[in-house]
Amino acid sequence: MKNNITSLLVSVLIIMVSCEKECLCDSVVYESTFETNYEWMETSRSPSEGCSIDTLSSSFLDNNGNISYVRTIIECDS
């Protein structure tokens, strides 16, 4: 009985580990400003632990009163 429980636990553990999704994602920051003629430019990229595509956007006024946009996107390789 003890061997059956041990075998079952080991089997469940192996299945759970083999089903974990391996992902390669980056957190990428883009800015769109007056200086870039409001074209999106990548300003930074760093590894991300998130495994799903996600976007965060914001805007602000620079010192000259021009609006600037910033968005952070989680990008993942297929």
C-alpha positions as CSV (number, residue, x, y, z in Angstrom):
1,M,0.0,0.0,0.0
2,K,2.8,2.4,0.9
3,N,4.5,1.7,-2.5
4,N,1.3,2.5,-4.3
5,I,0.9,5.8,-2.6
6,T,4.6,6.7,-3.3
7,S,4.2,5.7,-6.9
8,L,1.0,7.8,-7.2
9,L,2.7,10.8,-5.7
10,V,5.8,10.5,-7.9
11,S,3.6,10.1,-11.0
12,V,1.5,13.2,-10.1
13,L,4.7,15.2,-9.5
14,I,6.2,14.2,-12.8
15,I,3.0,15.1,-14.6
16,M,2.8,18.5,-12.9
17,V,6.4,19.4,-13.7
18,S,6.1,18.2,-17.3
19,C,3.0,20.4,-17.8
20,E,4.7,23.6,-16.6
21,K,4.9,26.1,-19.4
22,E,8.4,27.3,-20.3
23,C,8.3,30.9,-21.5
24,L,10.8,33.4,-22.7
25,C,9.3,36.9,-22.2
26,D,10.6,40.4,-22.0
27,S,9.2,43.6,-20.5
28,V,9.6,46.2,-23.3
29,V,9.1,49.9,-22.7
30,Y,8.2,52.1,-25.7
31,E,7.9,55.9,-25.7
32,S,6.2,58.2,-28.2
33,T,7.2,61.8,-27.7
34,F,7.4,65.2,-29.5
35,E,11.1,64.6,-30.1
36,T,10.4,61.3,-31.9
37,N,7.6,62.9,-34.0
38,Y,5.2,60.6,-32.0
39,E,6.7,57.4,-33.4
40,W,7.0,54.6,-30.9
41,M,10.6,54.0,-30.0
42,E,11.9,51.1,-27.8
43,T,13.7,52.6,-24.8
44,S,14.4,49.5,-22.6
45,R,14.1,45.8,-22.6
46,S,14.5,43.4,-19.7
47,P,13.6,39.7,-18.9
48,S,10.2,39.2,-17.4
49,E,8.9,36.4,-15.3
50,G,5.4,36.9,-16.7
51,C,4.3,34.3,-19.2
52,S,1.3,36.1,-20.8
53,I,1.2,39.1,-23.1
54,D,0.2,42.2,-21.1
55,T,0.2,46.0,-21.8
56,L,0.4,49.0,-19.5
57,S,0.0,52.5,-21.0
58,S,0.4,56.0,-19.6
59,S,0.9,59.6,-20.7
60,F,2.5,62.7,-19.2
61,L,3.4,66.3,-20.1
62,D,7.1,67.1,-20.6
63,N,8.7,70.4,-19.4
64,N,7.5,72.2,-22.6
65,G,3.9,71.1,-22.2
66,N,4.1,68.4,-25.0
67,I,2.3,65.2,-24.3
68,S,4.4,62.0,-24.2
69,Y,3.1,58.5,-24.2
70,V,4.7,55.4,-22.6
71,R,3.7,51.8,-22.8
72,T,5.2,48.7,-21.4
73,I,4.4,45.4,-23.2
74,I,5.3,41.9,-22.1
75,E,6.5,40.3,-25.3
76,C,6.9,36.5,-25.5
77,D,8.7,34.2,-28.0
78,S,6.4,31.5,-29.4
